[in-house]
Amino acid sequence: MAKAVVAGWQGHDYQARVFWYYASFLKDRTRSDVIEVSYEADAPKAFDDVVVKYNPPRSGYNPERIAAEYFQIKYHVVSGGRFGYESLINPEFINAQSNSLLQRLKEAKVVADPSSSFILVTTDTILDGDPLGEIHRNTDGSLDLDKLAVGKTARSNMGKVRKLWRDHLGLNNDQELFELLRGFRIEAPADSLERLRENANMRFKFVGITPCETSSDFRYDGLIRTLKGQGKYQFNRDQFEEMCIAEGLIQSCPIEDYTAVSLRSFRDGPFETLDASEENTLSLLHYFEGRFPVPGIEWENSIQPVVTEFLHKIRQSQRGKKIRLFLDAHSSIAMLAGKCFGVKSSVIVELVQKGRGSPSIWNVDDGGEIRLTDVETINVERGRDIAIVLSITRNALPDAQDYIVSELSEVGQILHFSPREGFGFQSITSGAHASNVAEFVAKKFGDVRVPFGAKVHIFSAAPNAVNFFVGQQTDYFGTCIFYEFDFNRQVHASYIPSFRV
């Protein structure tokens, strides 16, 4: 019984933190399109946990723009829960007695704006091998209706899904089903309860709301429930500002002036679309399947020009200003970003560092602890090119060395960099530390006296802050080739070249 009570409390806390994350954008001057955020809204039922409205409607990953997002939040204390396509017609899946999630979706679409999205946020995971996983898109959590349409009979893999859902909903044909599923998204598995707290605190710092970091009790969880009890649960921008003032939530120090820029090739849950304004966001998700480009897309010819053009426009428009860069991307893209925002670019760049620790803002002057980095020189004695291997989060040398011996006969020397205190995801402490590592790499590279015309091959297992700052240093390296590793053993469990700069 006690465990069930705690689970209920934490479920309410989870919902509250989703609310506060989105509500913080009501104070964000760069996101004036966020006009209203509600907690336990009046309608539509089951998708009323949190509601976010936009004017003008914001862009999504599909051609349709989004005027409102309706969230159904399903939290479990233990992360071992699994669900599949049959769960969506089972009322028990959403702790209901009679109506399933898909039935609630059908009802919601009748009363909501046609440009709405309906989002299931759950800490559960889609069952391995379940047809739902085959149609669940990594780009935005939506369902791939083209894949769902494959198979002509009810005996086919997708035909049985369509028939089950269609019969359950009382629909006449597949087209009615597809129309119902447009705008439906599944975020699974979603962030942990603690990660939501960290994300909310990060957003609070950005917009001048006092974070709650030191107490085990996150005061904002209870605050929104108290406000709900007072009939205050739906906030526009003015109402949210008034509430923050009345509750003493405003920080005394002034808000920093910066431009948020988002560059992503990986997903970061349902929240990433609000990191920066539409004109300052570049999503590359549609170029990738997992860690690798989709068929027909090439790193150098397809992706590099798009990234370079976007960042050059940002650099020109923000000259002399501060950029806060959200960089949820491959290491090669992070290095390319550093190259585009070189040390002579006249743009001040700070990075939103995400990882296993709390999200934080890193820059070269953040005063963080600087630890020593070691370098090992390995003579291959075959050519005049040089390879730089960064073993920061893990030991990248064995895989890089295997690739170099097999594929790069022109490499004659390897510079291997690693933290003196050992590899690990916490081995870089700050922006100052990351910048120091990059400067150390540049210094040791300069000491080698690389022949004119030699190429530099860079293999990195490092946080993107290090990759970014190393990219800044490549102005002095000559021609560089970046490499990506198949971490998930998706294709070949080795390296491939990505960008040439």
PyMOL commands that set and color helices and strands:
alter all, ss='L'
color gray80, all
select helices_A, chain A and resi 2-27+85-89+91-94+101-111+131-135+145-148+157-169+174-181+193-207+219-229+237-246+269-274+278-280+285-287+299-317+331-340+397-407+431-448+464-476
alter helices_A, ss='H'
color red, helices_A
select strands_A, chain A and resi 34-39+50-58+66-74+82-83+116-122+125-126+184-187+234-236+259-264+281-283+288-289+292-293+322-328+348-353+360-362+373-379+385-391+411-419+456-461+480-485+495-500
alter strands_A, ss='S'
color yellow, strands_A
deselect
rebuild
show_as cartoon
